[in-house]
Amino acid sequence: MRLVRADEAQHPAFYRVIWQAHRAEFSDLSVLERSACMDAVVLVEQVVREHVAPDKVNLATLGNVVPHLHWHVIARWHWDTHWPQPVWAAPQRAADLNRLEAVRSLIPDLDTALRAKLQERFG
């Protein structure tokens, strides 16, 4: 399993928890694998909430083009460009650059905390 921060200008706390082995569906994982995967998703959500205090965290799994599992963990705020729609929908408003910059300033510490927690939990 690995974690990647997506390069999304309007959504700076957007992560992907990626299952390393290529599996098309979540149900293709064993019970233990599913548990480990969801433990990682929950851990990422909790650390994101602790560090950037979003109004909501969106979780999604897609992967229609390449048959691999990954979960999107996306911090959301009522002021973000797409709220209340999904981040893949049309923007609802202009970016609040001051608030975005404030969140971006927290990302290095968030990334460090995520790496440490994932290493501690999954080795």
N, C-alpha and C positions, 0 to 999 in steps of 0.2 A: 504494500500500500504506500502511496505517496501523496503529498499535498502540494498543490500548485496554486499560487495566487494569480487569478486572471487579470489581464491588463485591460481593465475597463475604466476609462477615464471618469465616468459619471458614478461608478460604483466601486470605490477603492477597496472595500472589504468584501471581496468576492473571491471565494476559494473553490477549488475542486479537490475532493477526496477521490483518488483514482485507485481502483483495484488493479494490481499489476498484471495478473493473468487475464488473458482475453476470454471473457465470458459474455454472452449476449444478454443474459437476463439475470436479475437478482436471484431468482429462484434456481439458477444453475449452481449457485454456491451451496456448500454444505451448511448444516446448521451452525457449526462453529465458525465458518467463514462469514456467514451472514451476521452473526453476533459480533465478530471482530470489526467488520465493516461498519455496522451501525454504532458500535462503541466509538470508532474514530469520528464518525459524523457528529455524534453527540458531543464528544470532546471538543471538536472544532467549534461547534455552535456555542458551547459554554465559554470557551476562551474568547471568542469574538464578542459575546455579550459582556463579559467582564471588562474588556479593553476598550470597546468603542460604544457601548451602551446604545445599540440601535432600538428603534421603536418595534421592530419585528425582524425575525430571521426567516428568510425563505429557503426551503429545501426542495431540490428537484433532482431527478435523475432522467437523463435523456440518452444520448448516444445512438442516434438512428443511423448514422453513416458508417461509423466504425464499431464493430461489435465488442465494445469494452464498457465496463461499468464505471461510472463516476457519478458522484453526488455533488451538486452545486450547493454551497452554503453561502448565502448572500445576505449581508447586513442591509437593512432597509430603514429609511427614515421618512416621516411624513412630508418632509421638504425635498426629497430626492426627485430627480427629473421624471421618473416613471410612476411614482406613487399615485394611486394604489394598484396600478396595473403591474404585470410582470415586467422584469427588466428587458425582456425581448419585445415588448409591445412598443407602440409609438410613445414618444415622450409626452408628458402632460404639461410641462412647464420648463422654463429656462433653468439652467443650473444656478444654484446658490453657491457662488464661488467661495465665499467666506466660510461657509459650513463645510464645503468639500475640502478646503485646505485644512481646516481644523481636524477632520477625520484623517486626511492623508498624513498629517504630522504624527498620528498615533500608530500608523502602520508598521514602522520599523520595530517598535516594542511588541506589537501584536505578533508579527512574524517570528520574532525571537521566542516569545512565550509559546507559540504554537509548536515550533520545532522542539523546544524543550519538553513540553507535555507529551507530544507524540513519541519522542525518543524514550521518555520515562515509561510510557505505557506499552509501547510496541517494540522497543529496542532498536 
